[in-house]
């Protein structure tokens, strides 16, 4: 087990900035323990909360110096902990995410469905500030979906952002010409003029992905009337109350209400609400982040966001609500 020599050097050189170095190399199954965040009536039964925060992607989230955890891996690891914990009788998935890549969203949805099939434990999706697009796709894997009255959800659709700079480059005498094995090998090449035939190929793929998403909504949300289906799945976002009116969510409420609902679904009168966390940094409340700590070096508490989408080689297709463009 080695700690990068470069990290040690960075910490030493920047000693004047009093860097905070958080390095934890123990595997989650050894480090995580169920931490009680809410107790109503006590008893030996538990309801576990797993959080999904931020961009959904199958890759380590970018950081300033060191990358953070892989959301798909972290989610699957915590599902395994809840599956193997005999005291856990029900699960809450707390989602605060605008979505992410198509495949990562689908994989997490399938992992949640597998958990439900294998364990028979009821699952409640609790949407926080935002649970849109891929975040909502994940919520469809639960038995019941709840949202805050002020939650933003919906955005049922697919986006593939493209940029073309060929005209601007031509104005300064720069032209690109790719040598390809076929006419579609350089689909949506930003350096060459846009070709409608190529965009038609990509549109067909987007339509196929959208059909999968819409079909899942129809399958998992039987309360959504056919009259509301087209409007609810045209890509718009709605708030919690409107989502309930449309049939996109079942009930309004936050984590406390989700806990009550999960207990009722599991036939429990008493239970404790737990999060799997490192005992060294236990969650302070039901709203505290828990899960795999980001392996990072924070220089004078400086943190950065997820960066530009696609910068780490992720897929160009997204179940994502991205108001104002793709900058986060």
N, C-alpha and C positions, 0 to 999 in steps of 0.2 A: 504494500500500500504506500504510494508516493504522493507527496504534495508538490505541485509544480514549482521548480526552482525559480521560474520567472515571477511567480506570485510572491515568493519570499523576498526577492529583490525589490519588487514594486513596493511592498509593504515597508521595507527598510529605507528605501530612498525617500519615500513620502512620509517618513516618520514625523516630520514637522507638522503635517496635516492631521495627525492622530487618526490614521485610517482605522476603520473597524473591519476586521477580517472574520467572516463567518464561514467556516469550513466544517462540514459534517459529512463524513464518508461512510457512516454506518448505513446498511441497507434499511429501507422503510420498515420491513417486517420485524426488525430488531429494535428500531428506534421508536416507532409509533406505539402509543398506548392510548386506550380510550380515556378521554378526559371529560368529566361531567361539566356541562355548561348550563344545564337547567334540570331541576329536579322537582317533579310534581307528584307527590305521593310515594316516592321512593320505590322499593321493590327491586328485584333482581333483573327485571327486563330492561332492555335498552332500545332506544331509537337512535340510529346513527345519522349524522349529517355529513355529506360529502359536498364540498364546494367546487364549483367550476367558475373561475373568474378570468376575465380578459379574453384575448384572442384564442380561438380553438385552432390548434395546428399540431401536426405530427412532427415535431422537431423541438429542440430546445429553444425557449424564448430568448431573444437577444437581450443582452445587458451591456452596461458600460464597459466592463473589462471581462467579466465572466458571464456565460449564458445561464439563464434560469432553467427550471425543470421543463420536461416535455409534458404538456397537458394531457395527452392521451395516455402516456405511461403512468402519470400520477393518478389519473382517474381509475385506470384498470387496477393499479396496486391497492387503492383504497377500497374498491369494490371487493377485492379478494379478502381484505381484512374483515369487512362486514359480512362476507359470505362465511368465513371460517369462525366468526365470533358467535357461539351458540346463544349468547345473551341478547344479541341483536334480533329483534322480532319485526322490525320495519326500517325502511330507509327513506331519508329525505335528501334529494339532490337540490342544493341551493345554487341557482344559475344567475350569474351576473355577467353576461357576455353578449356582445353584438354579433357573435357568430365567428366564422373562420373558414377554413378550407373545406371543400365538399367532402373529400374522403375522410378527413379527421372527424368531422361532424358525424358522418355515417358510422365510422368505426365505434365512436363513443356511444352512439345510439344502440348499436348492435350489442356492445358490451353490457349496457344497461338491461336490454331485453334478455340477454343470456342470464344475468344475475336473477332476474325475476323468474325465469323458467326453472333454473336449477334450484333456487332456494325456496320459491313459493312465498317469499316475504313481500308484503305490499310496498310499493314505491310511490312516493309523492314528490312531484317536481314543484319547487317553490321558486318563482321568478322574482328576482330582486329589482334593482334599478332598471336593468335592461336584460331581456332574454329574447333576442330577435334572431331571425334567420337561422344560422346553424345552432344558436342557443335554443331556439324554439324546436328545431329538428331534434335536438337531444331531449327536450322536455317531452316530446311525443313518445318516448320510450317508457314513461311513467304510467302508472295506473290512474293517477289523478294529477291534474295540473292546477296549481294555485298561483295567483299573482297579486301583488299589491295593487290597490286602486290606481296608484300613480306609476306602475310599471309600464315600460315600453316594450311591446312585443309585436309579433307578426313578422313583417318583411319576408314573407314566404316567396322565395325566388332565388335566382342565380345571377351572378355578375362576373364577367370577365373583363377587367379594365385593360384598355389598350391605349397606346400613345403612338402617334406617327409624326416624325420630325423631318421627313424627307423634303418637304417644300422649303422649310427653313434652311436646311443644309444646302439645298440647291442654290439658294440666294447668295450664298457665300462661296459657291464653286465646289461644293463637296457632294459627290454622288456615290451611292453604294450599288454594288452589283454582286449578288450572291450566286455561287455556282452550286446548283442543287441536283439531286438525283431525280427529282420529280417536281411538278408545279406546286405542290403543297408542302414541300419540305420546310419552307421558310414562312409558315403561316404567321400573319400579322407582324412581319418584320418591320420594326419601326423606322428602319433606315431607308426603306424603299417605298414607292408610291402604293397607296392602298389599292387592293384588288378585290372587287366585290365577290368574285367566285371563292376566294379564300375565306372571306368573312362569312359566307354562306355555310361553309364547312363548320366553322366555329359556332355559328348560330344553331346548327343542327345539334351539336353537342350540348349547348346550353339548354336547348329545348328538351333533350333527353333527360338531363339532370333535373330540370324543373318538373318534368312529368313524374319523376320518382318522388320528389318532395311533395307535390300536390297529391299524388296517389297515397302517400303515407298519411297526409292530413285526412283524406277521405276515410282511410282504414281506421285510424286511431281516434278520430273525432266524430263519432256517429251523431252527436248532437248538433253538428254544424249543418244547417239546412242547405238544400241544393240551391235555394234562392240566394243565400249569402256566400256560397262557395266561390264564385268568380271574384267578388269584391274582396273577400278575405284573403285570397291567394294571388292578388295582382301586384304584390310587392309592397303595399302600404304598411306603415306601422300604426298601431293603435295602442291606447292606454288600457290598463287593466279592466276598468268597468266596461268599456266598449268590447274588449276581447271576450268578456263573459257573456255579453248580450249576443255576440256572434256565435258563441259556442267554441271559441278557441281555448278557453280555460273553463274549469269547472266551478271554482270558488274564488272569492276574494279573501285576502289575508296574507299575513307575513309568516315568519318562522314559527312564532308561538302558535298561530292557528294551524300551521302545517303539522306541528307536533301533536296537537289535539286530534287532527284528522288522521295522522299515521297511527296513533294509539287506537282510535276507534276501528280503523281498518284491520288492525292486528288483534282486536278483541282484548285490549289491555285497559285496565282501569288505572294502573300505576306504572310508571316507567321513568327512567332518566334519559335525558337527551345528551348524547356524547359526540365528540369529535375526536378523530384519531390524530394525535399530535405528539410532538417530542415533549416528554415531561419537564425538560429543562426550560421550555418556553410554552407553558400551558395557555390555552385561550382564556381571555378574561371575561368573555361574555358569549352569547349565542351568535354575535355578529363578528367575532374575531376571526381572522384568517387562521386556518389550520391546514396542515398538509406538509408536503415535502418542502423544507426551507430552500429558498433559492441560494445556490452556491455562488456567492458573489463577494466582491470587495467593494464596499461603499466608501468612497473618499469624501470625508467630511459630510456624510449623510446624503451625498449626491446620488439620485436615482434617475434613470431615463425610462422612456416608454418602450413600446414594442418595436419602434423603428418603422421603416418603410416595408410594406407588405411585399413579400417575394424576395426580400434582400437575402434571405437564408436559403433560397432555392425551393421554396414551397410552390405548390401547384398554382396556376393562374386562375383557376375557377374557385369561386367563393360563394358559400351561403353566408352572406355578410351584409349587415346594415352599416353603411359608412357615410353618414351625412357630411356634406362639405368636402367630399373627396376621400382619399385613402390615407391621409396623414393622421397619425394618432399621437 
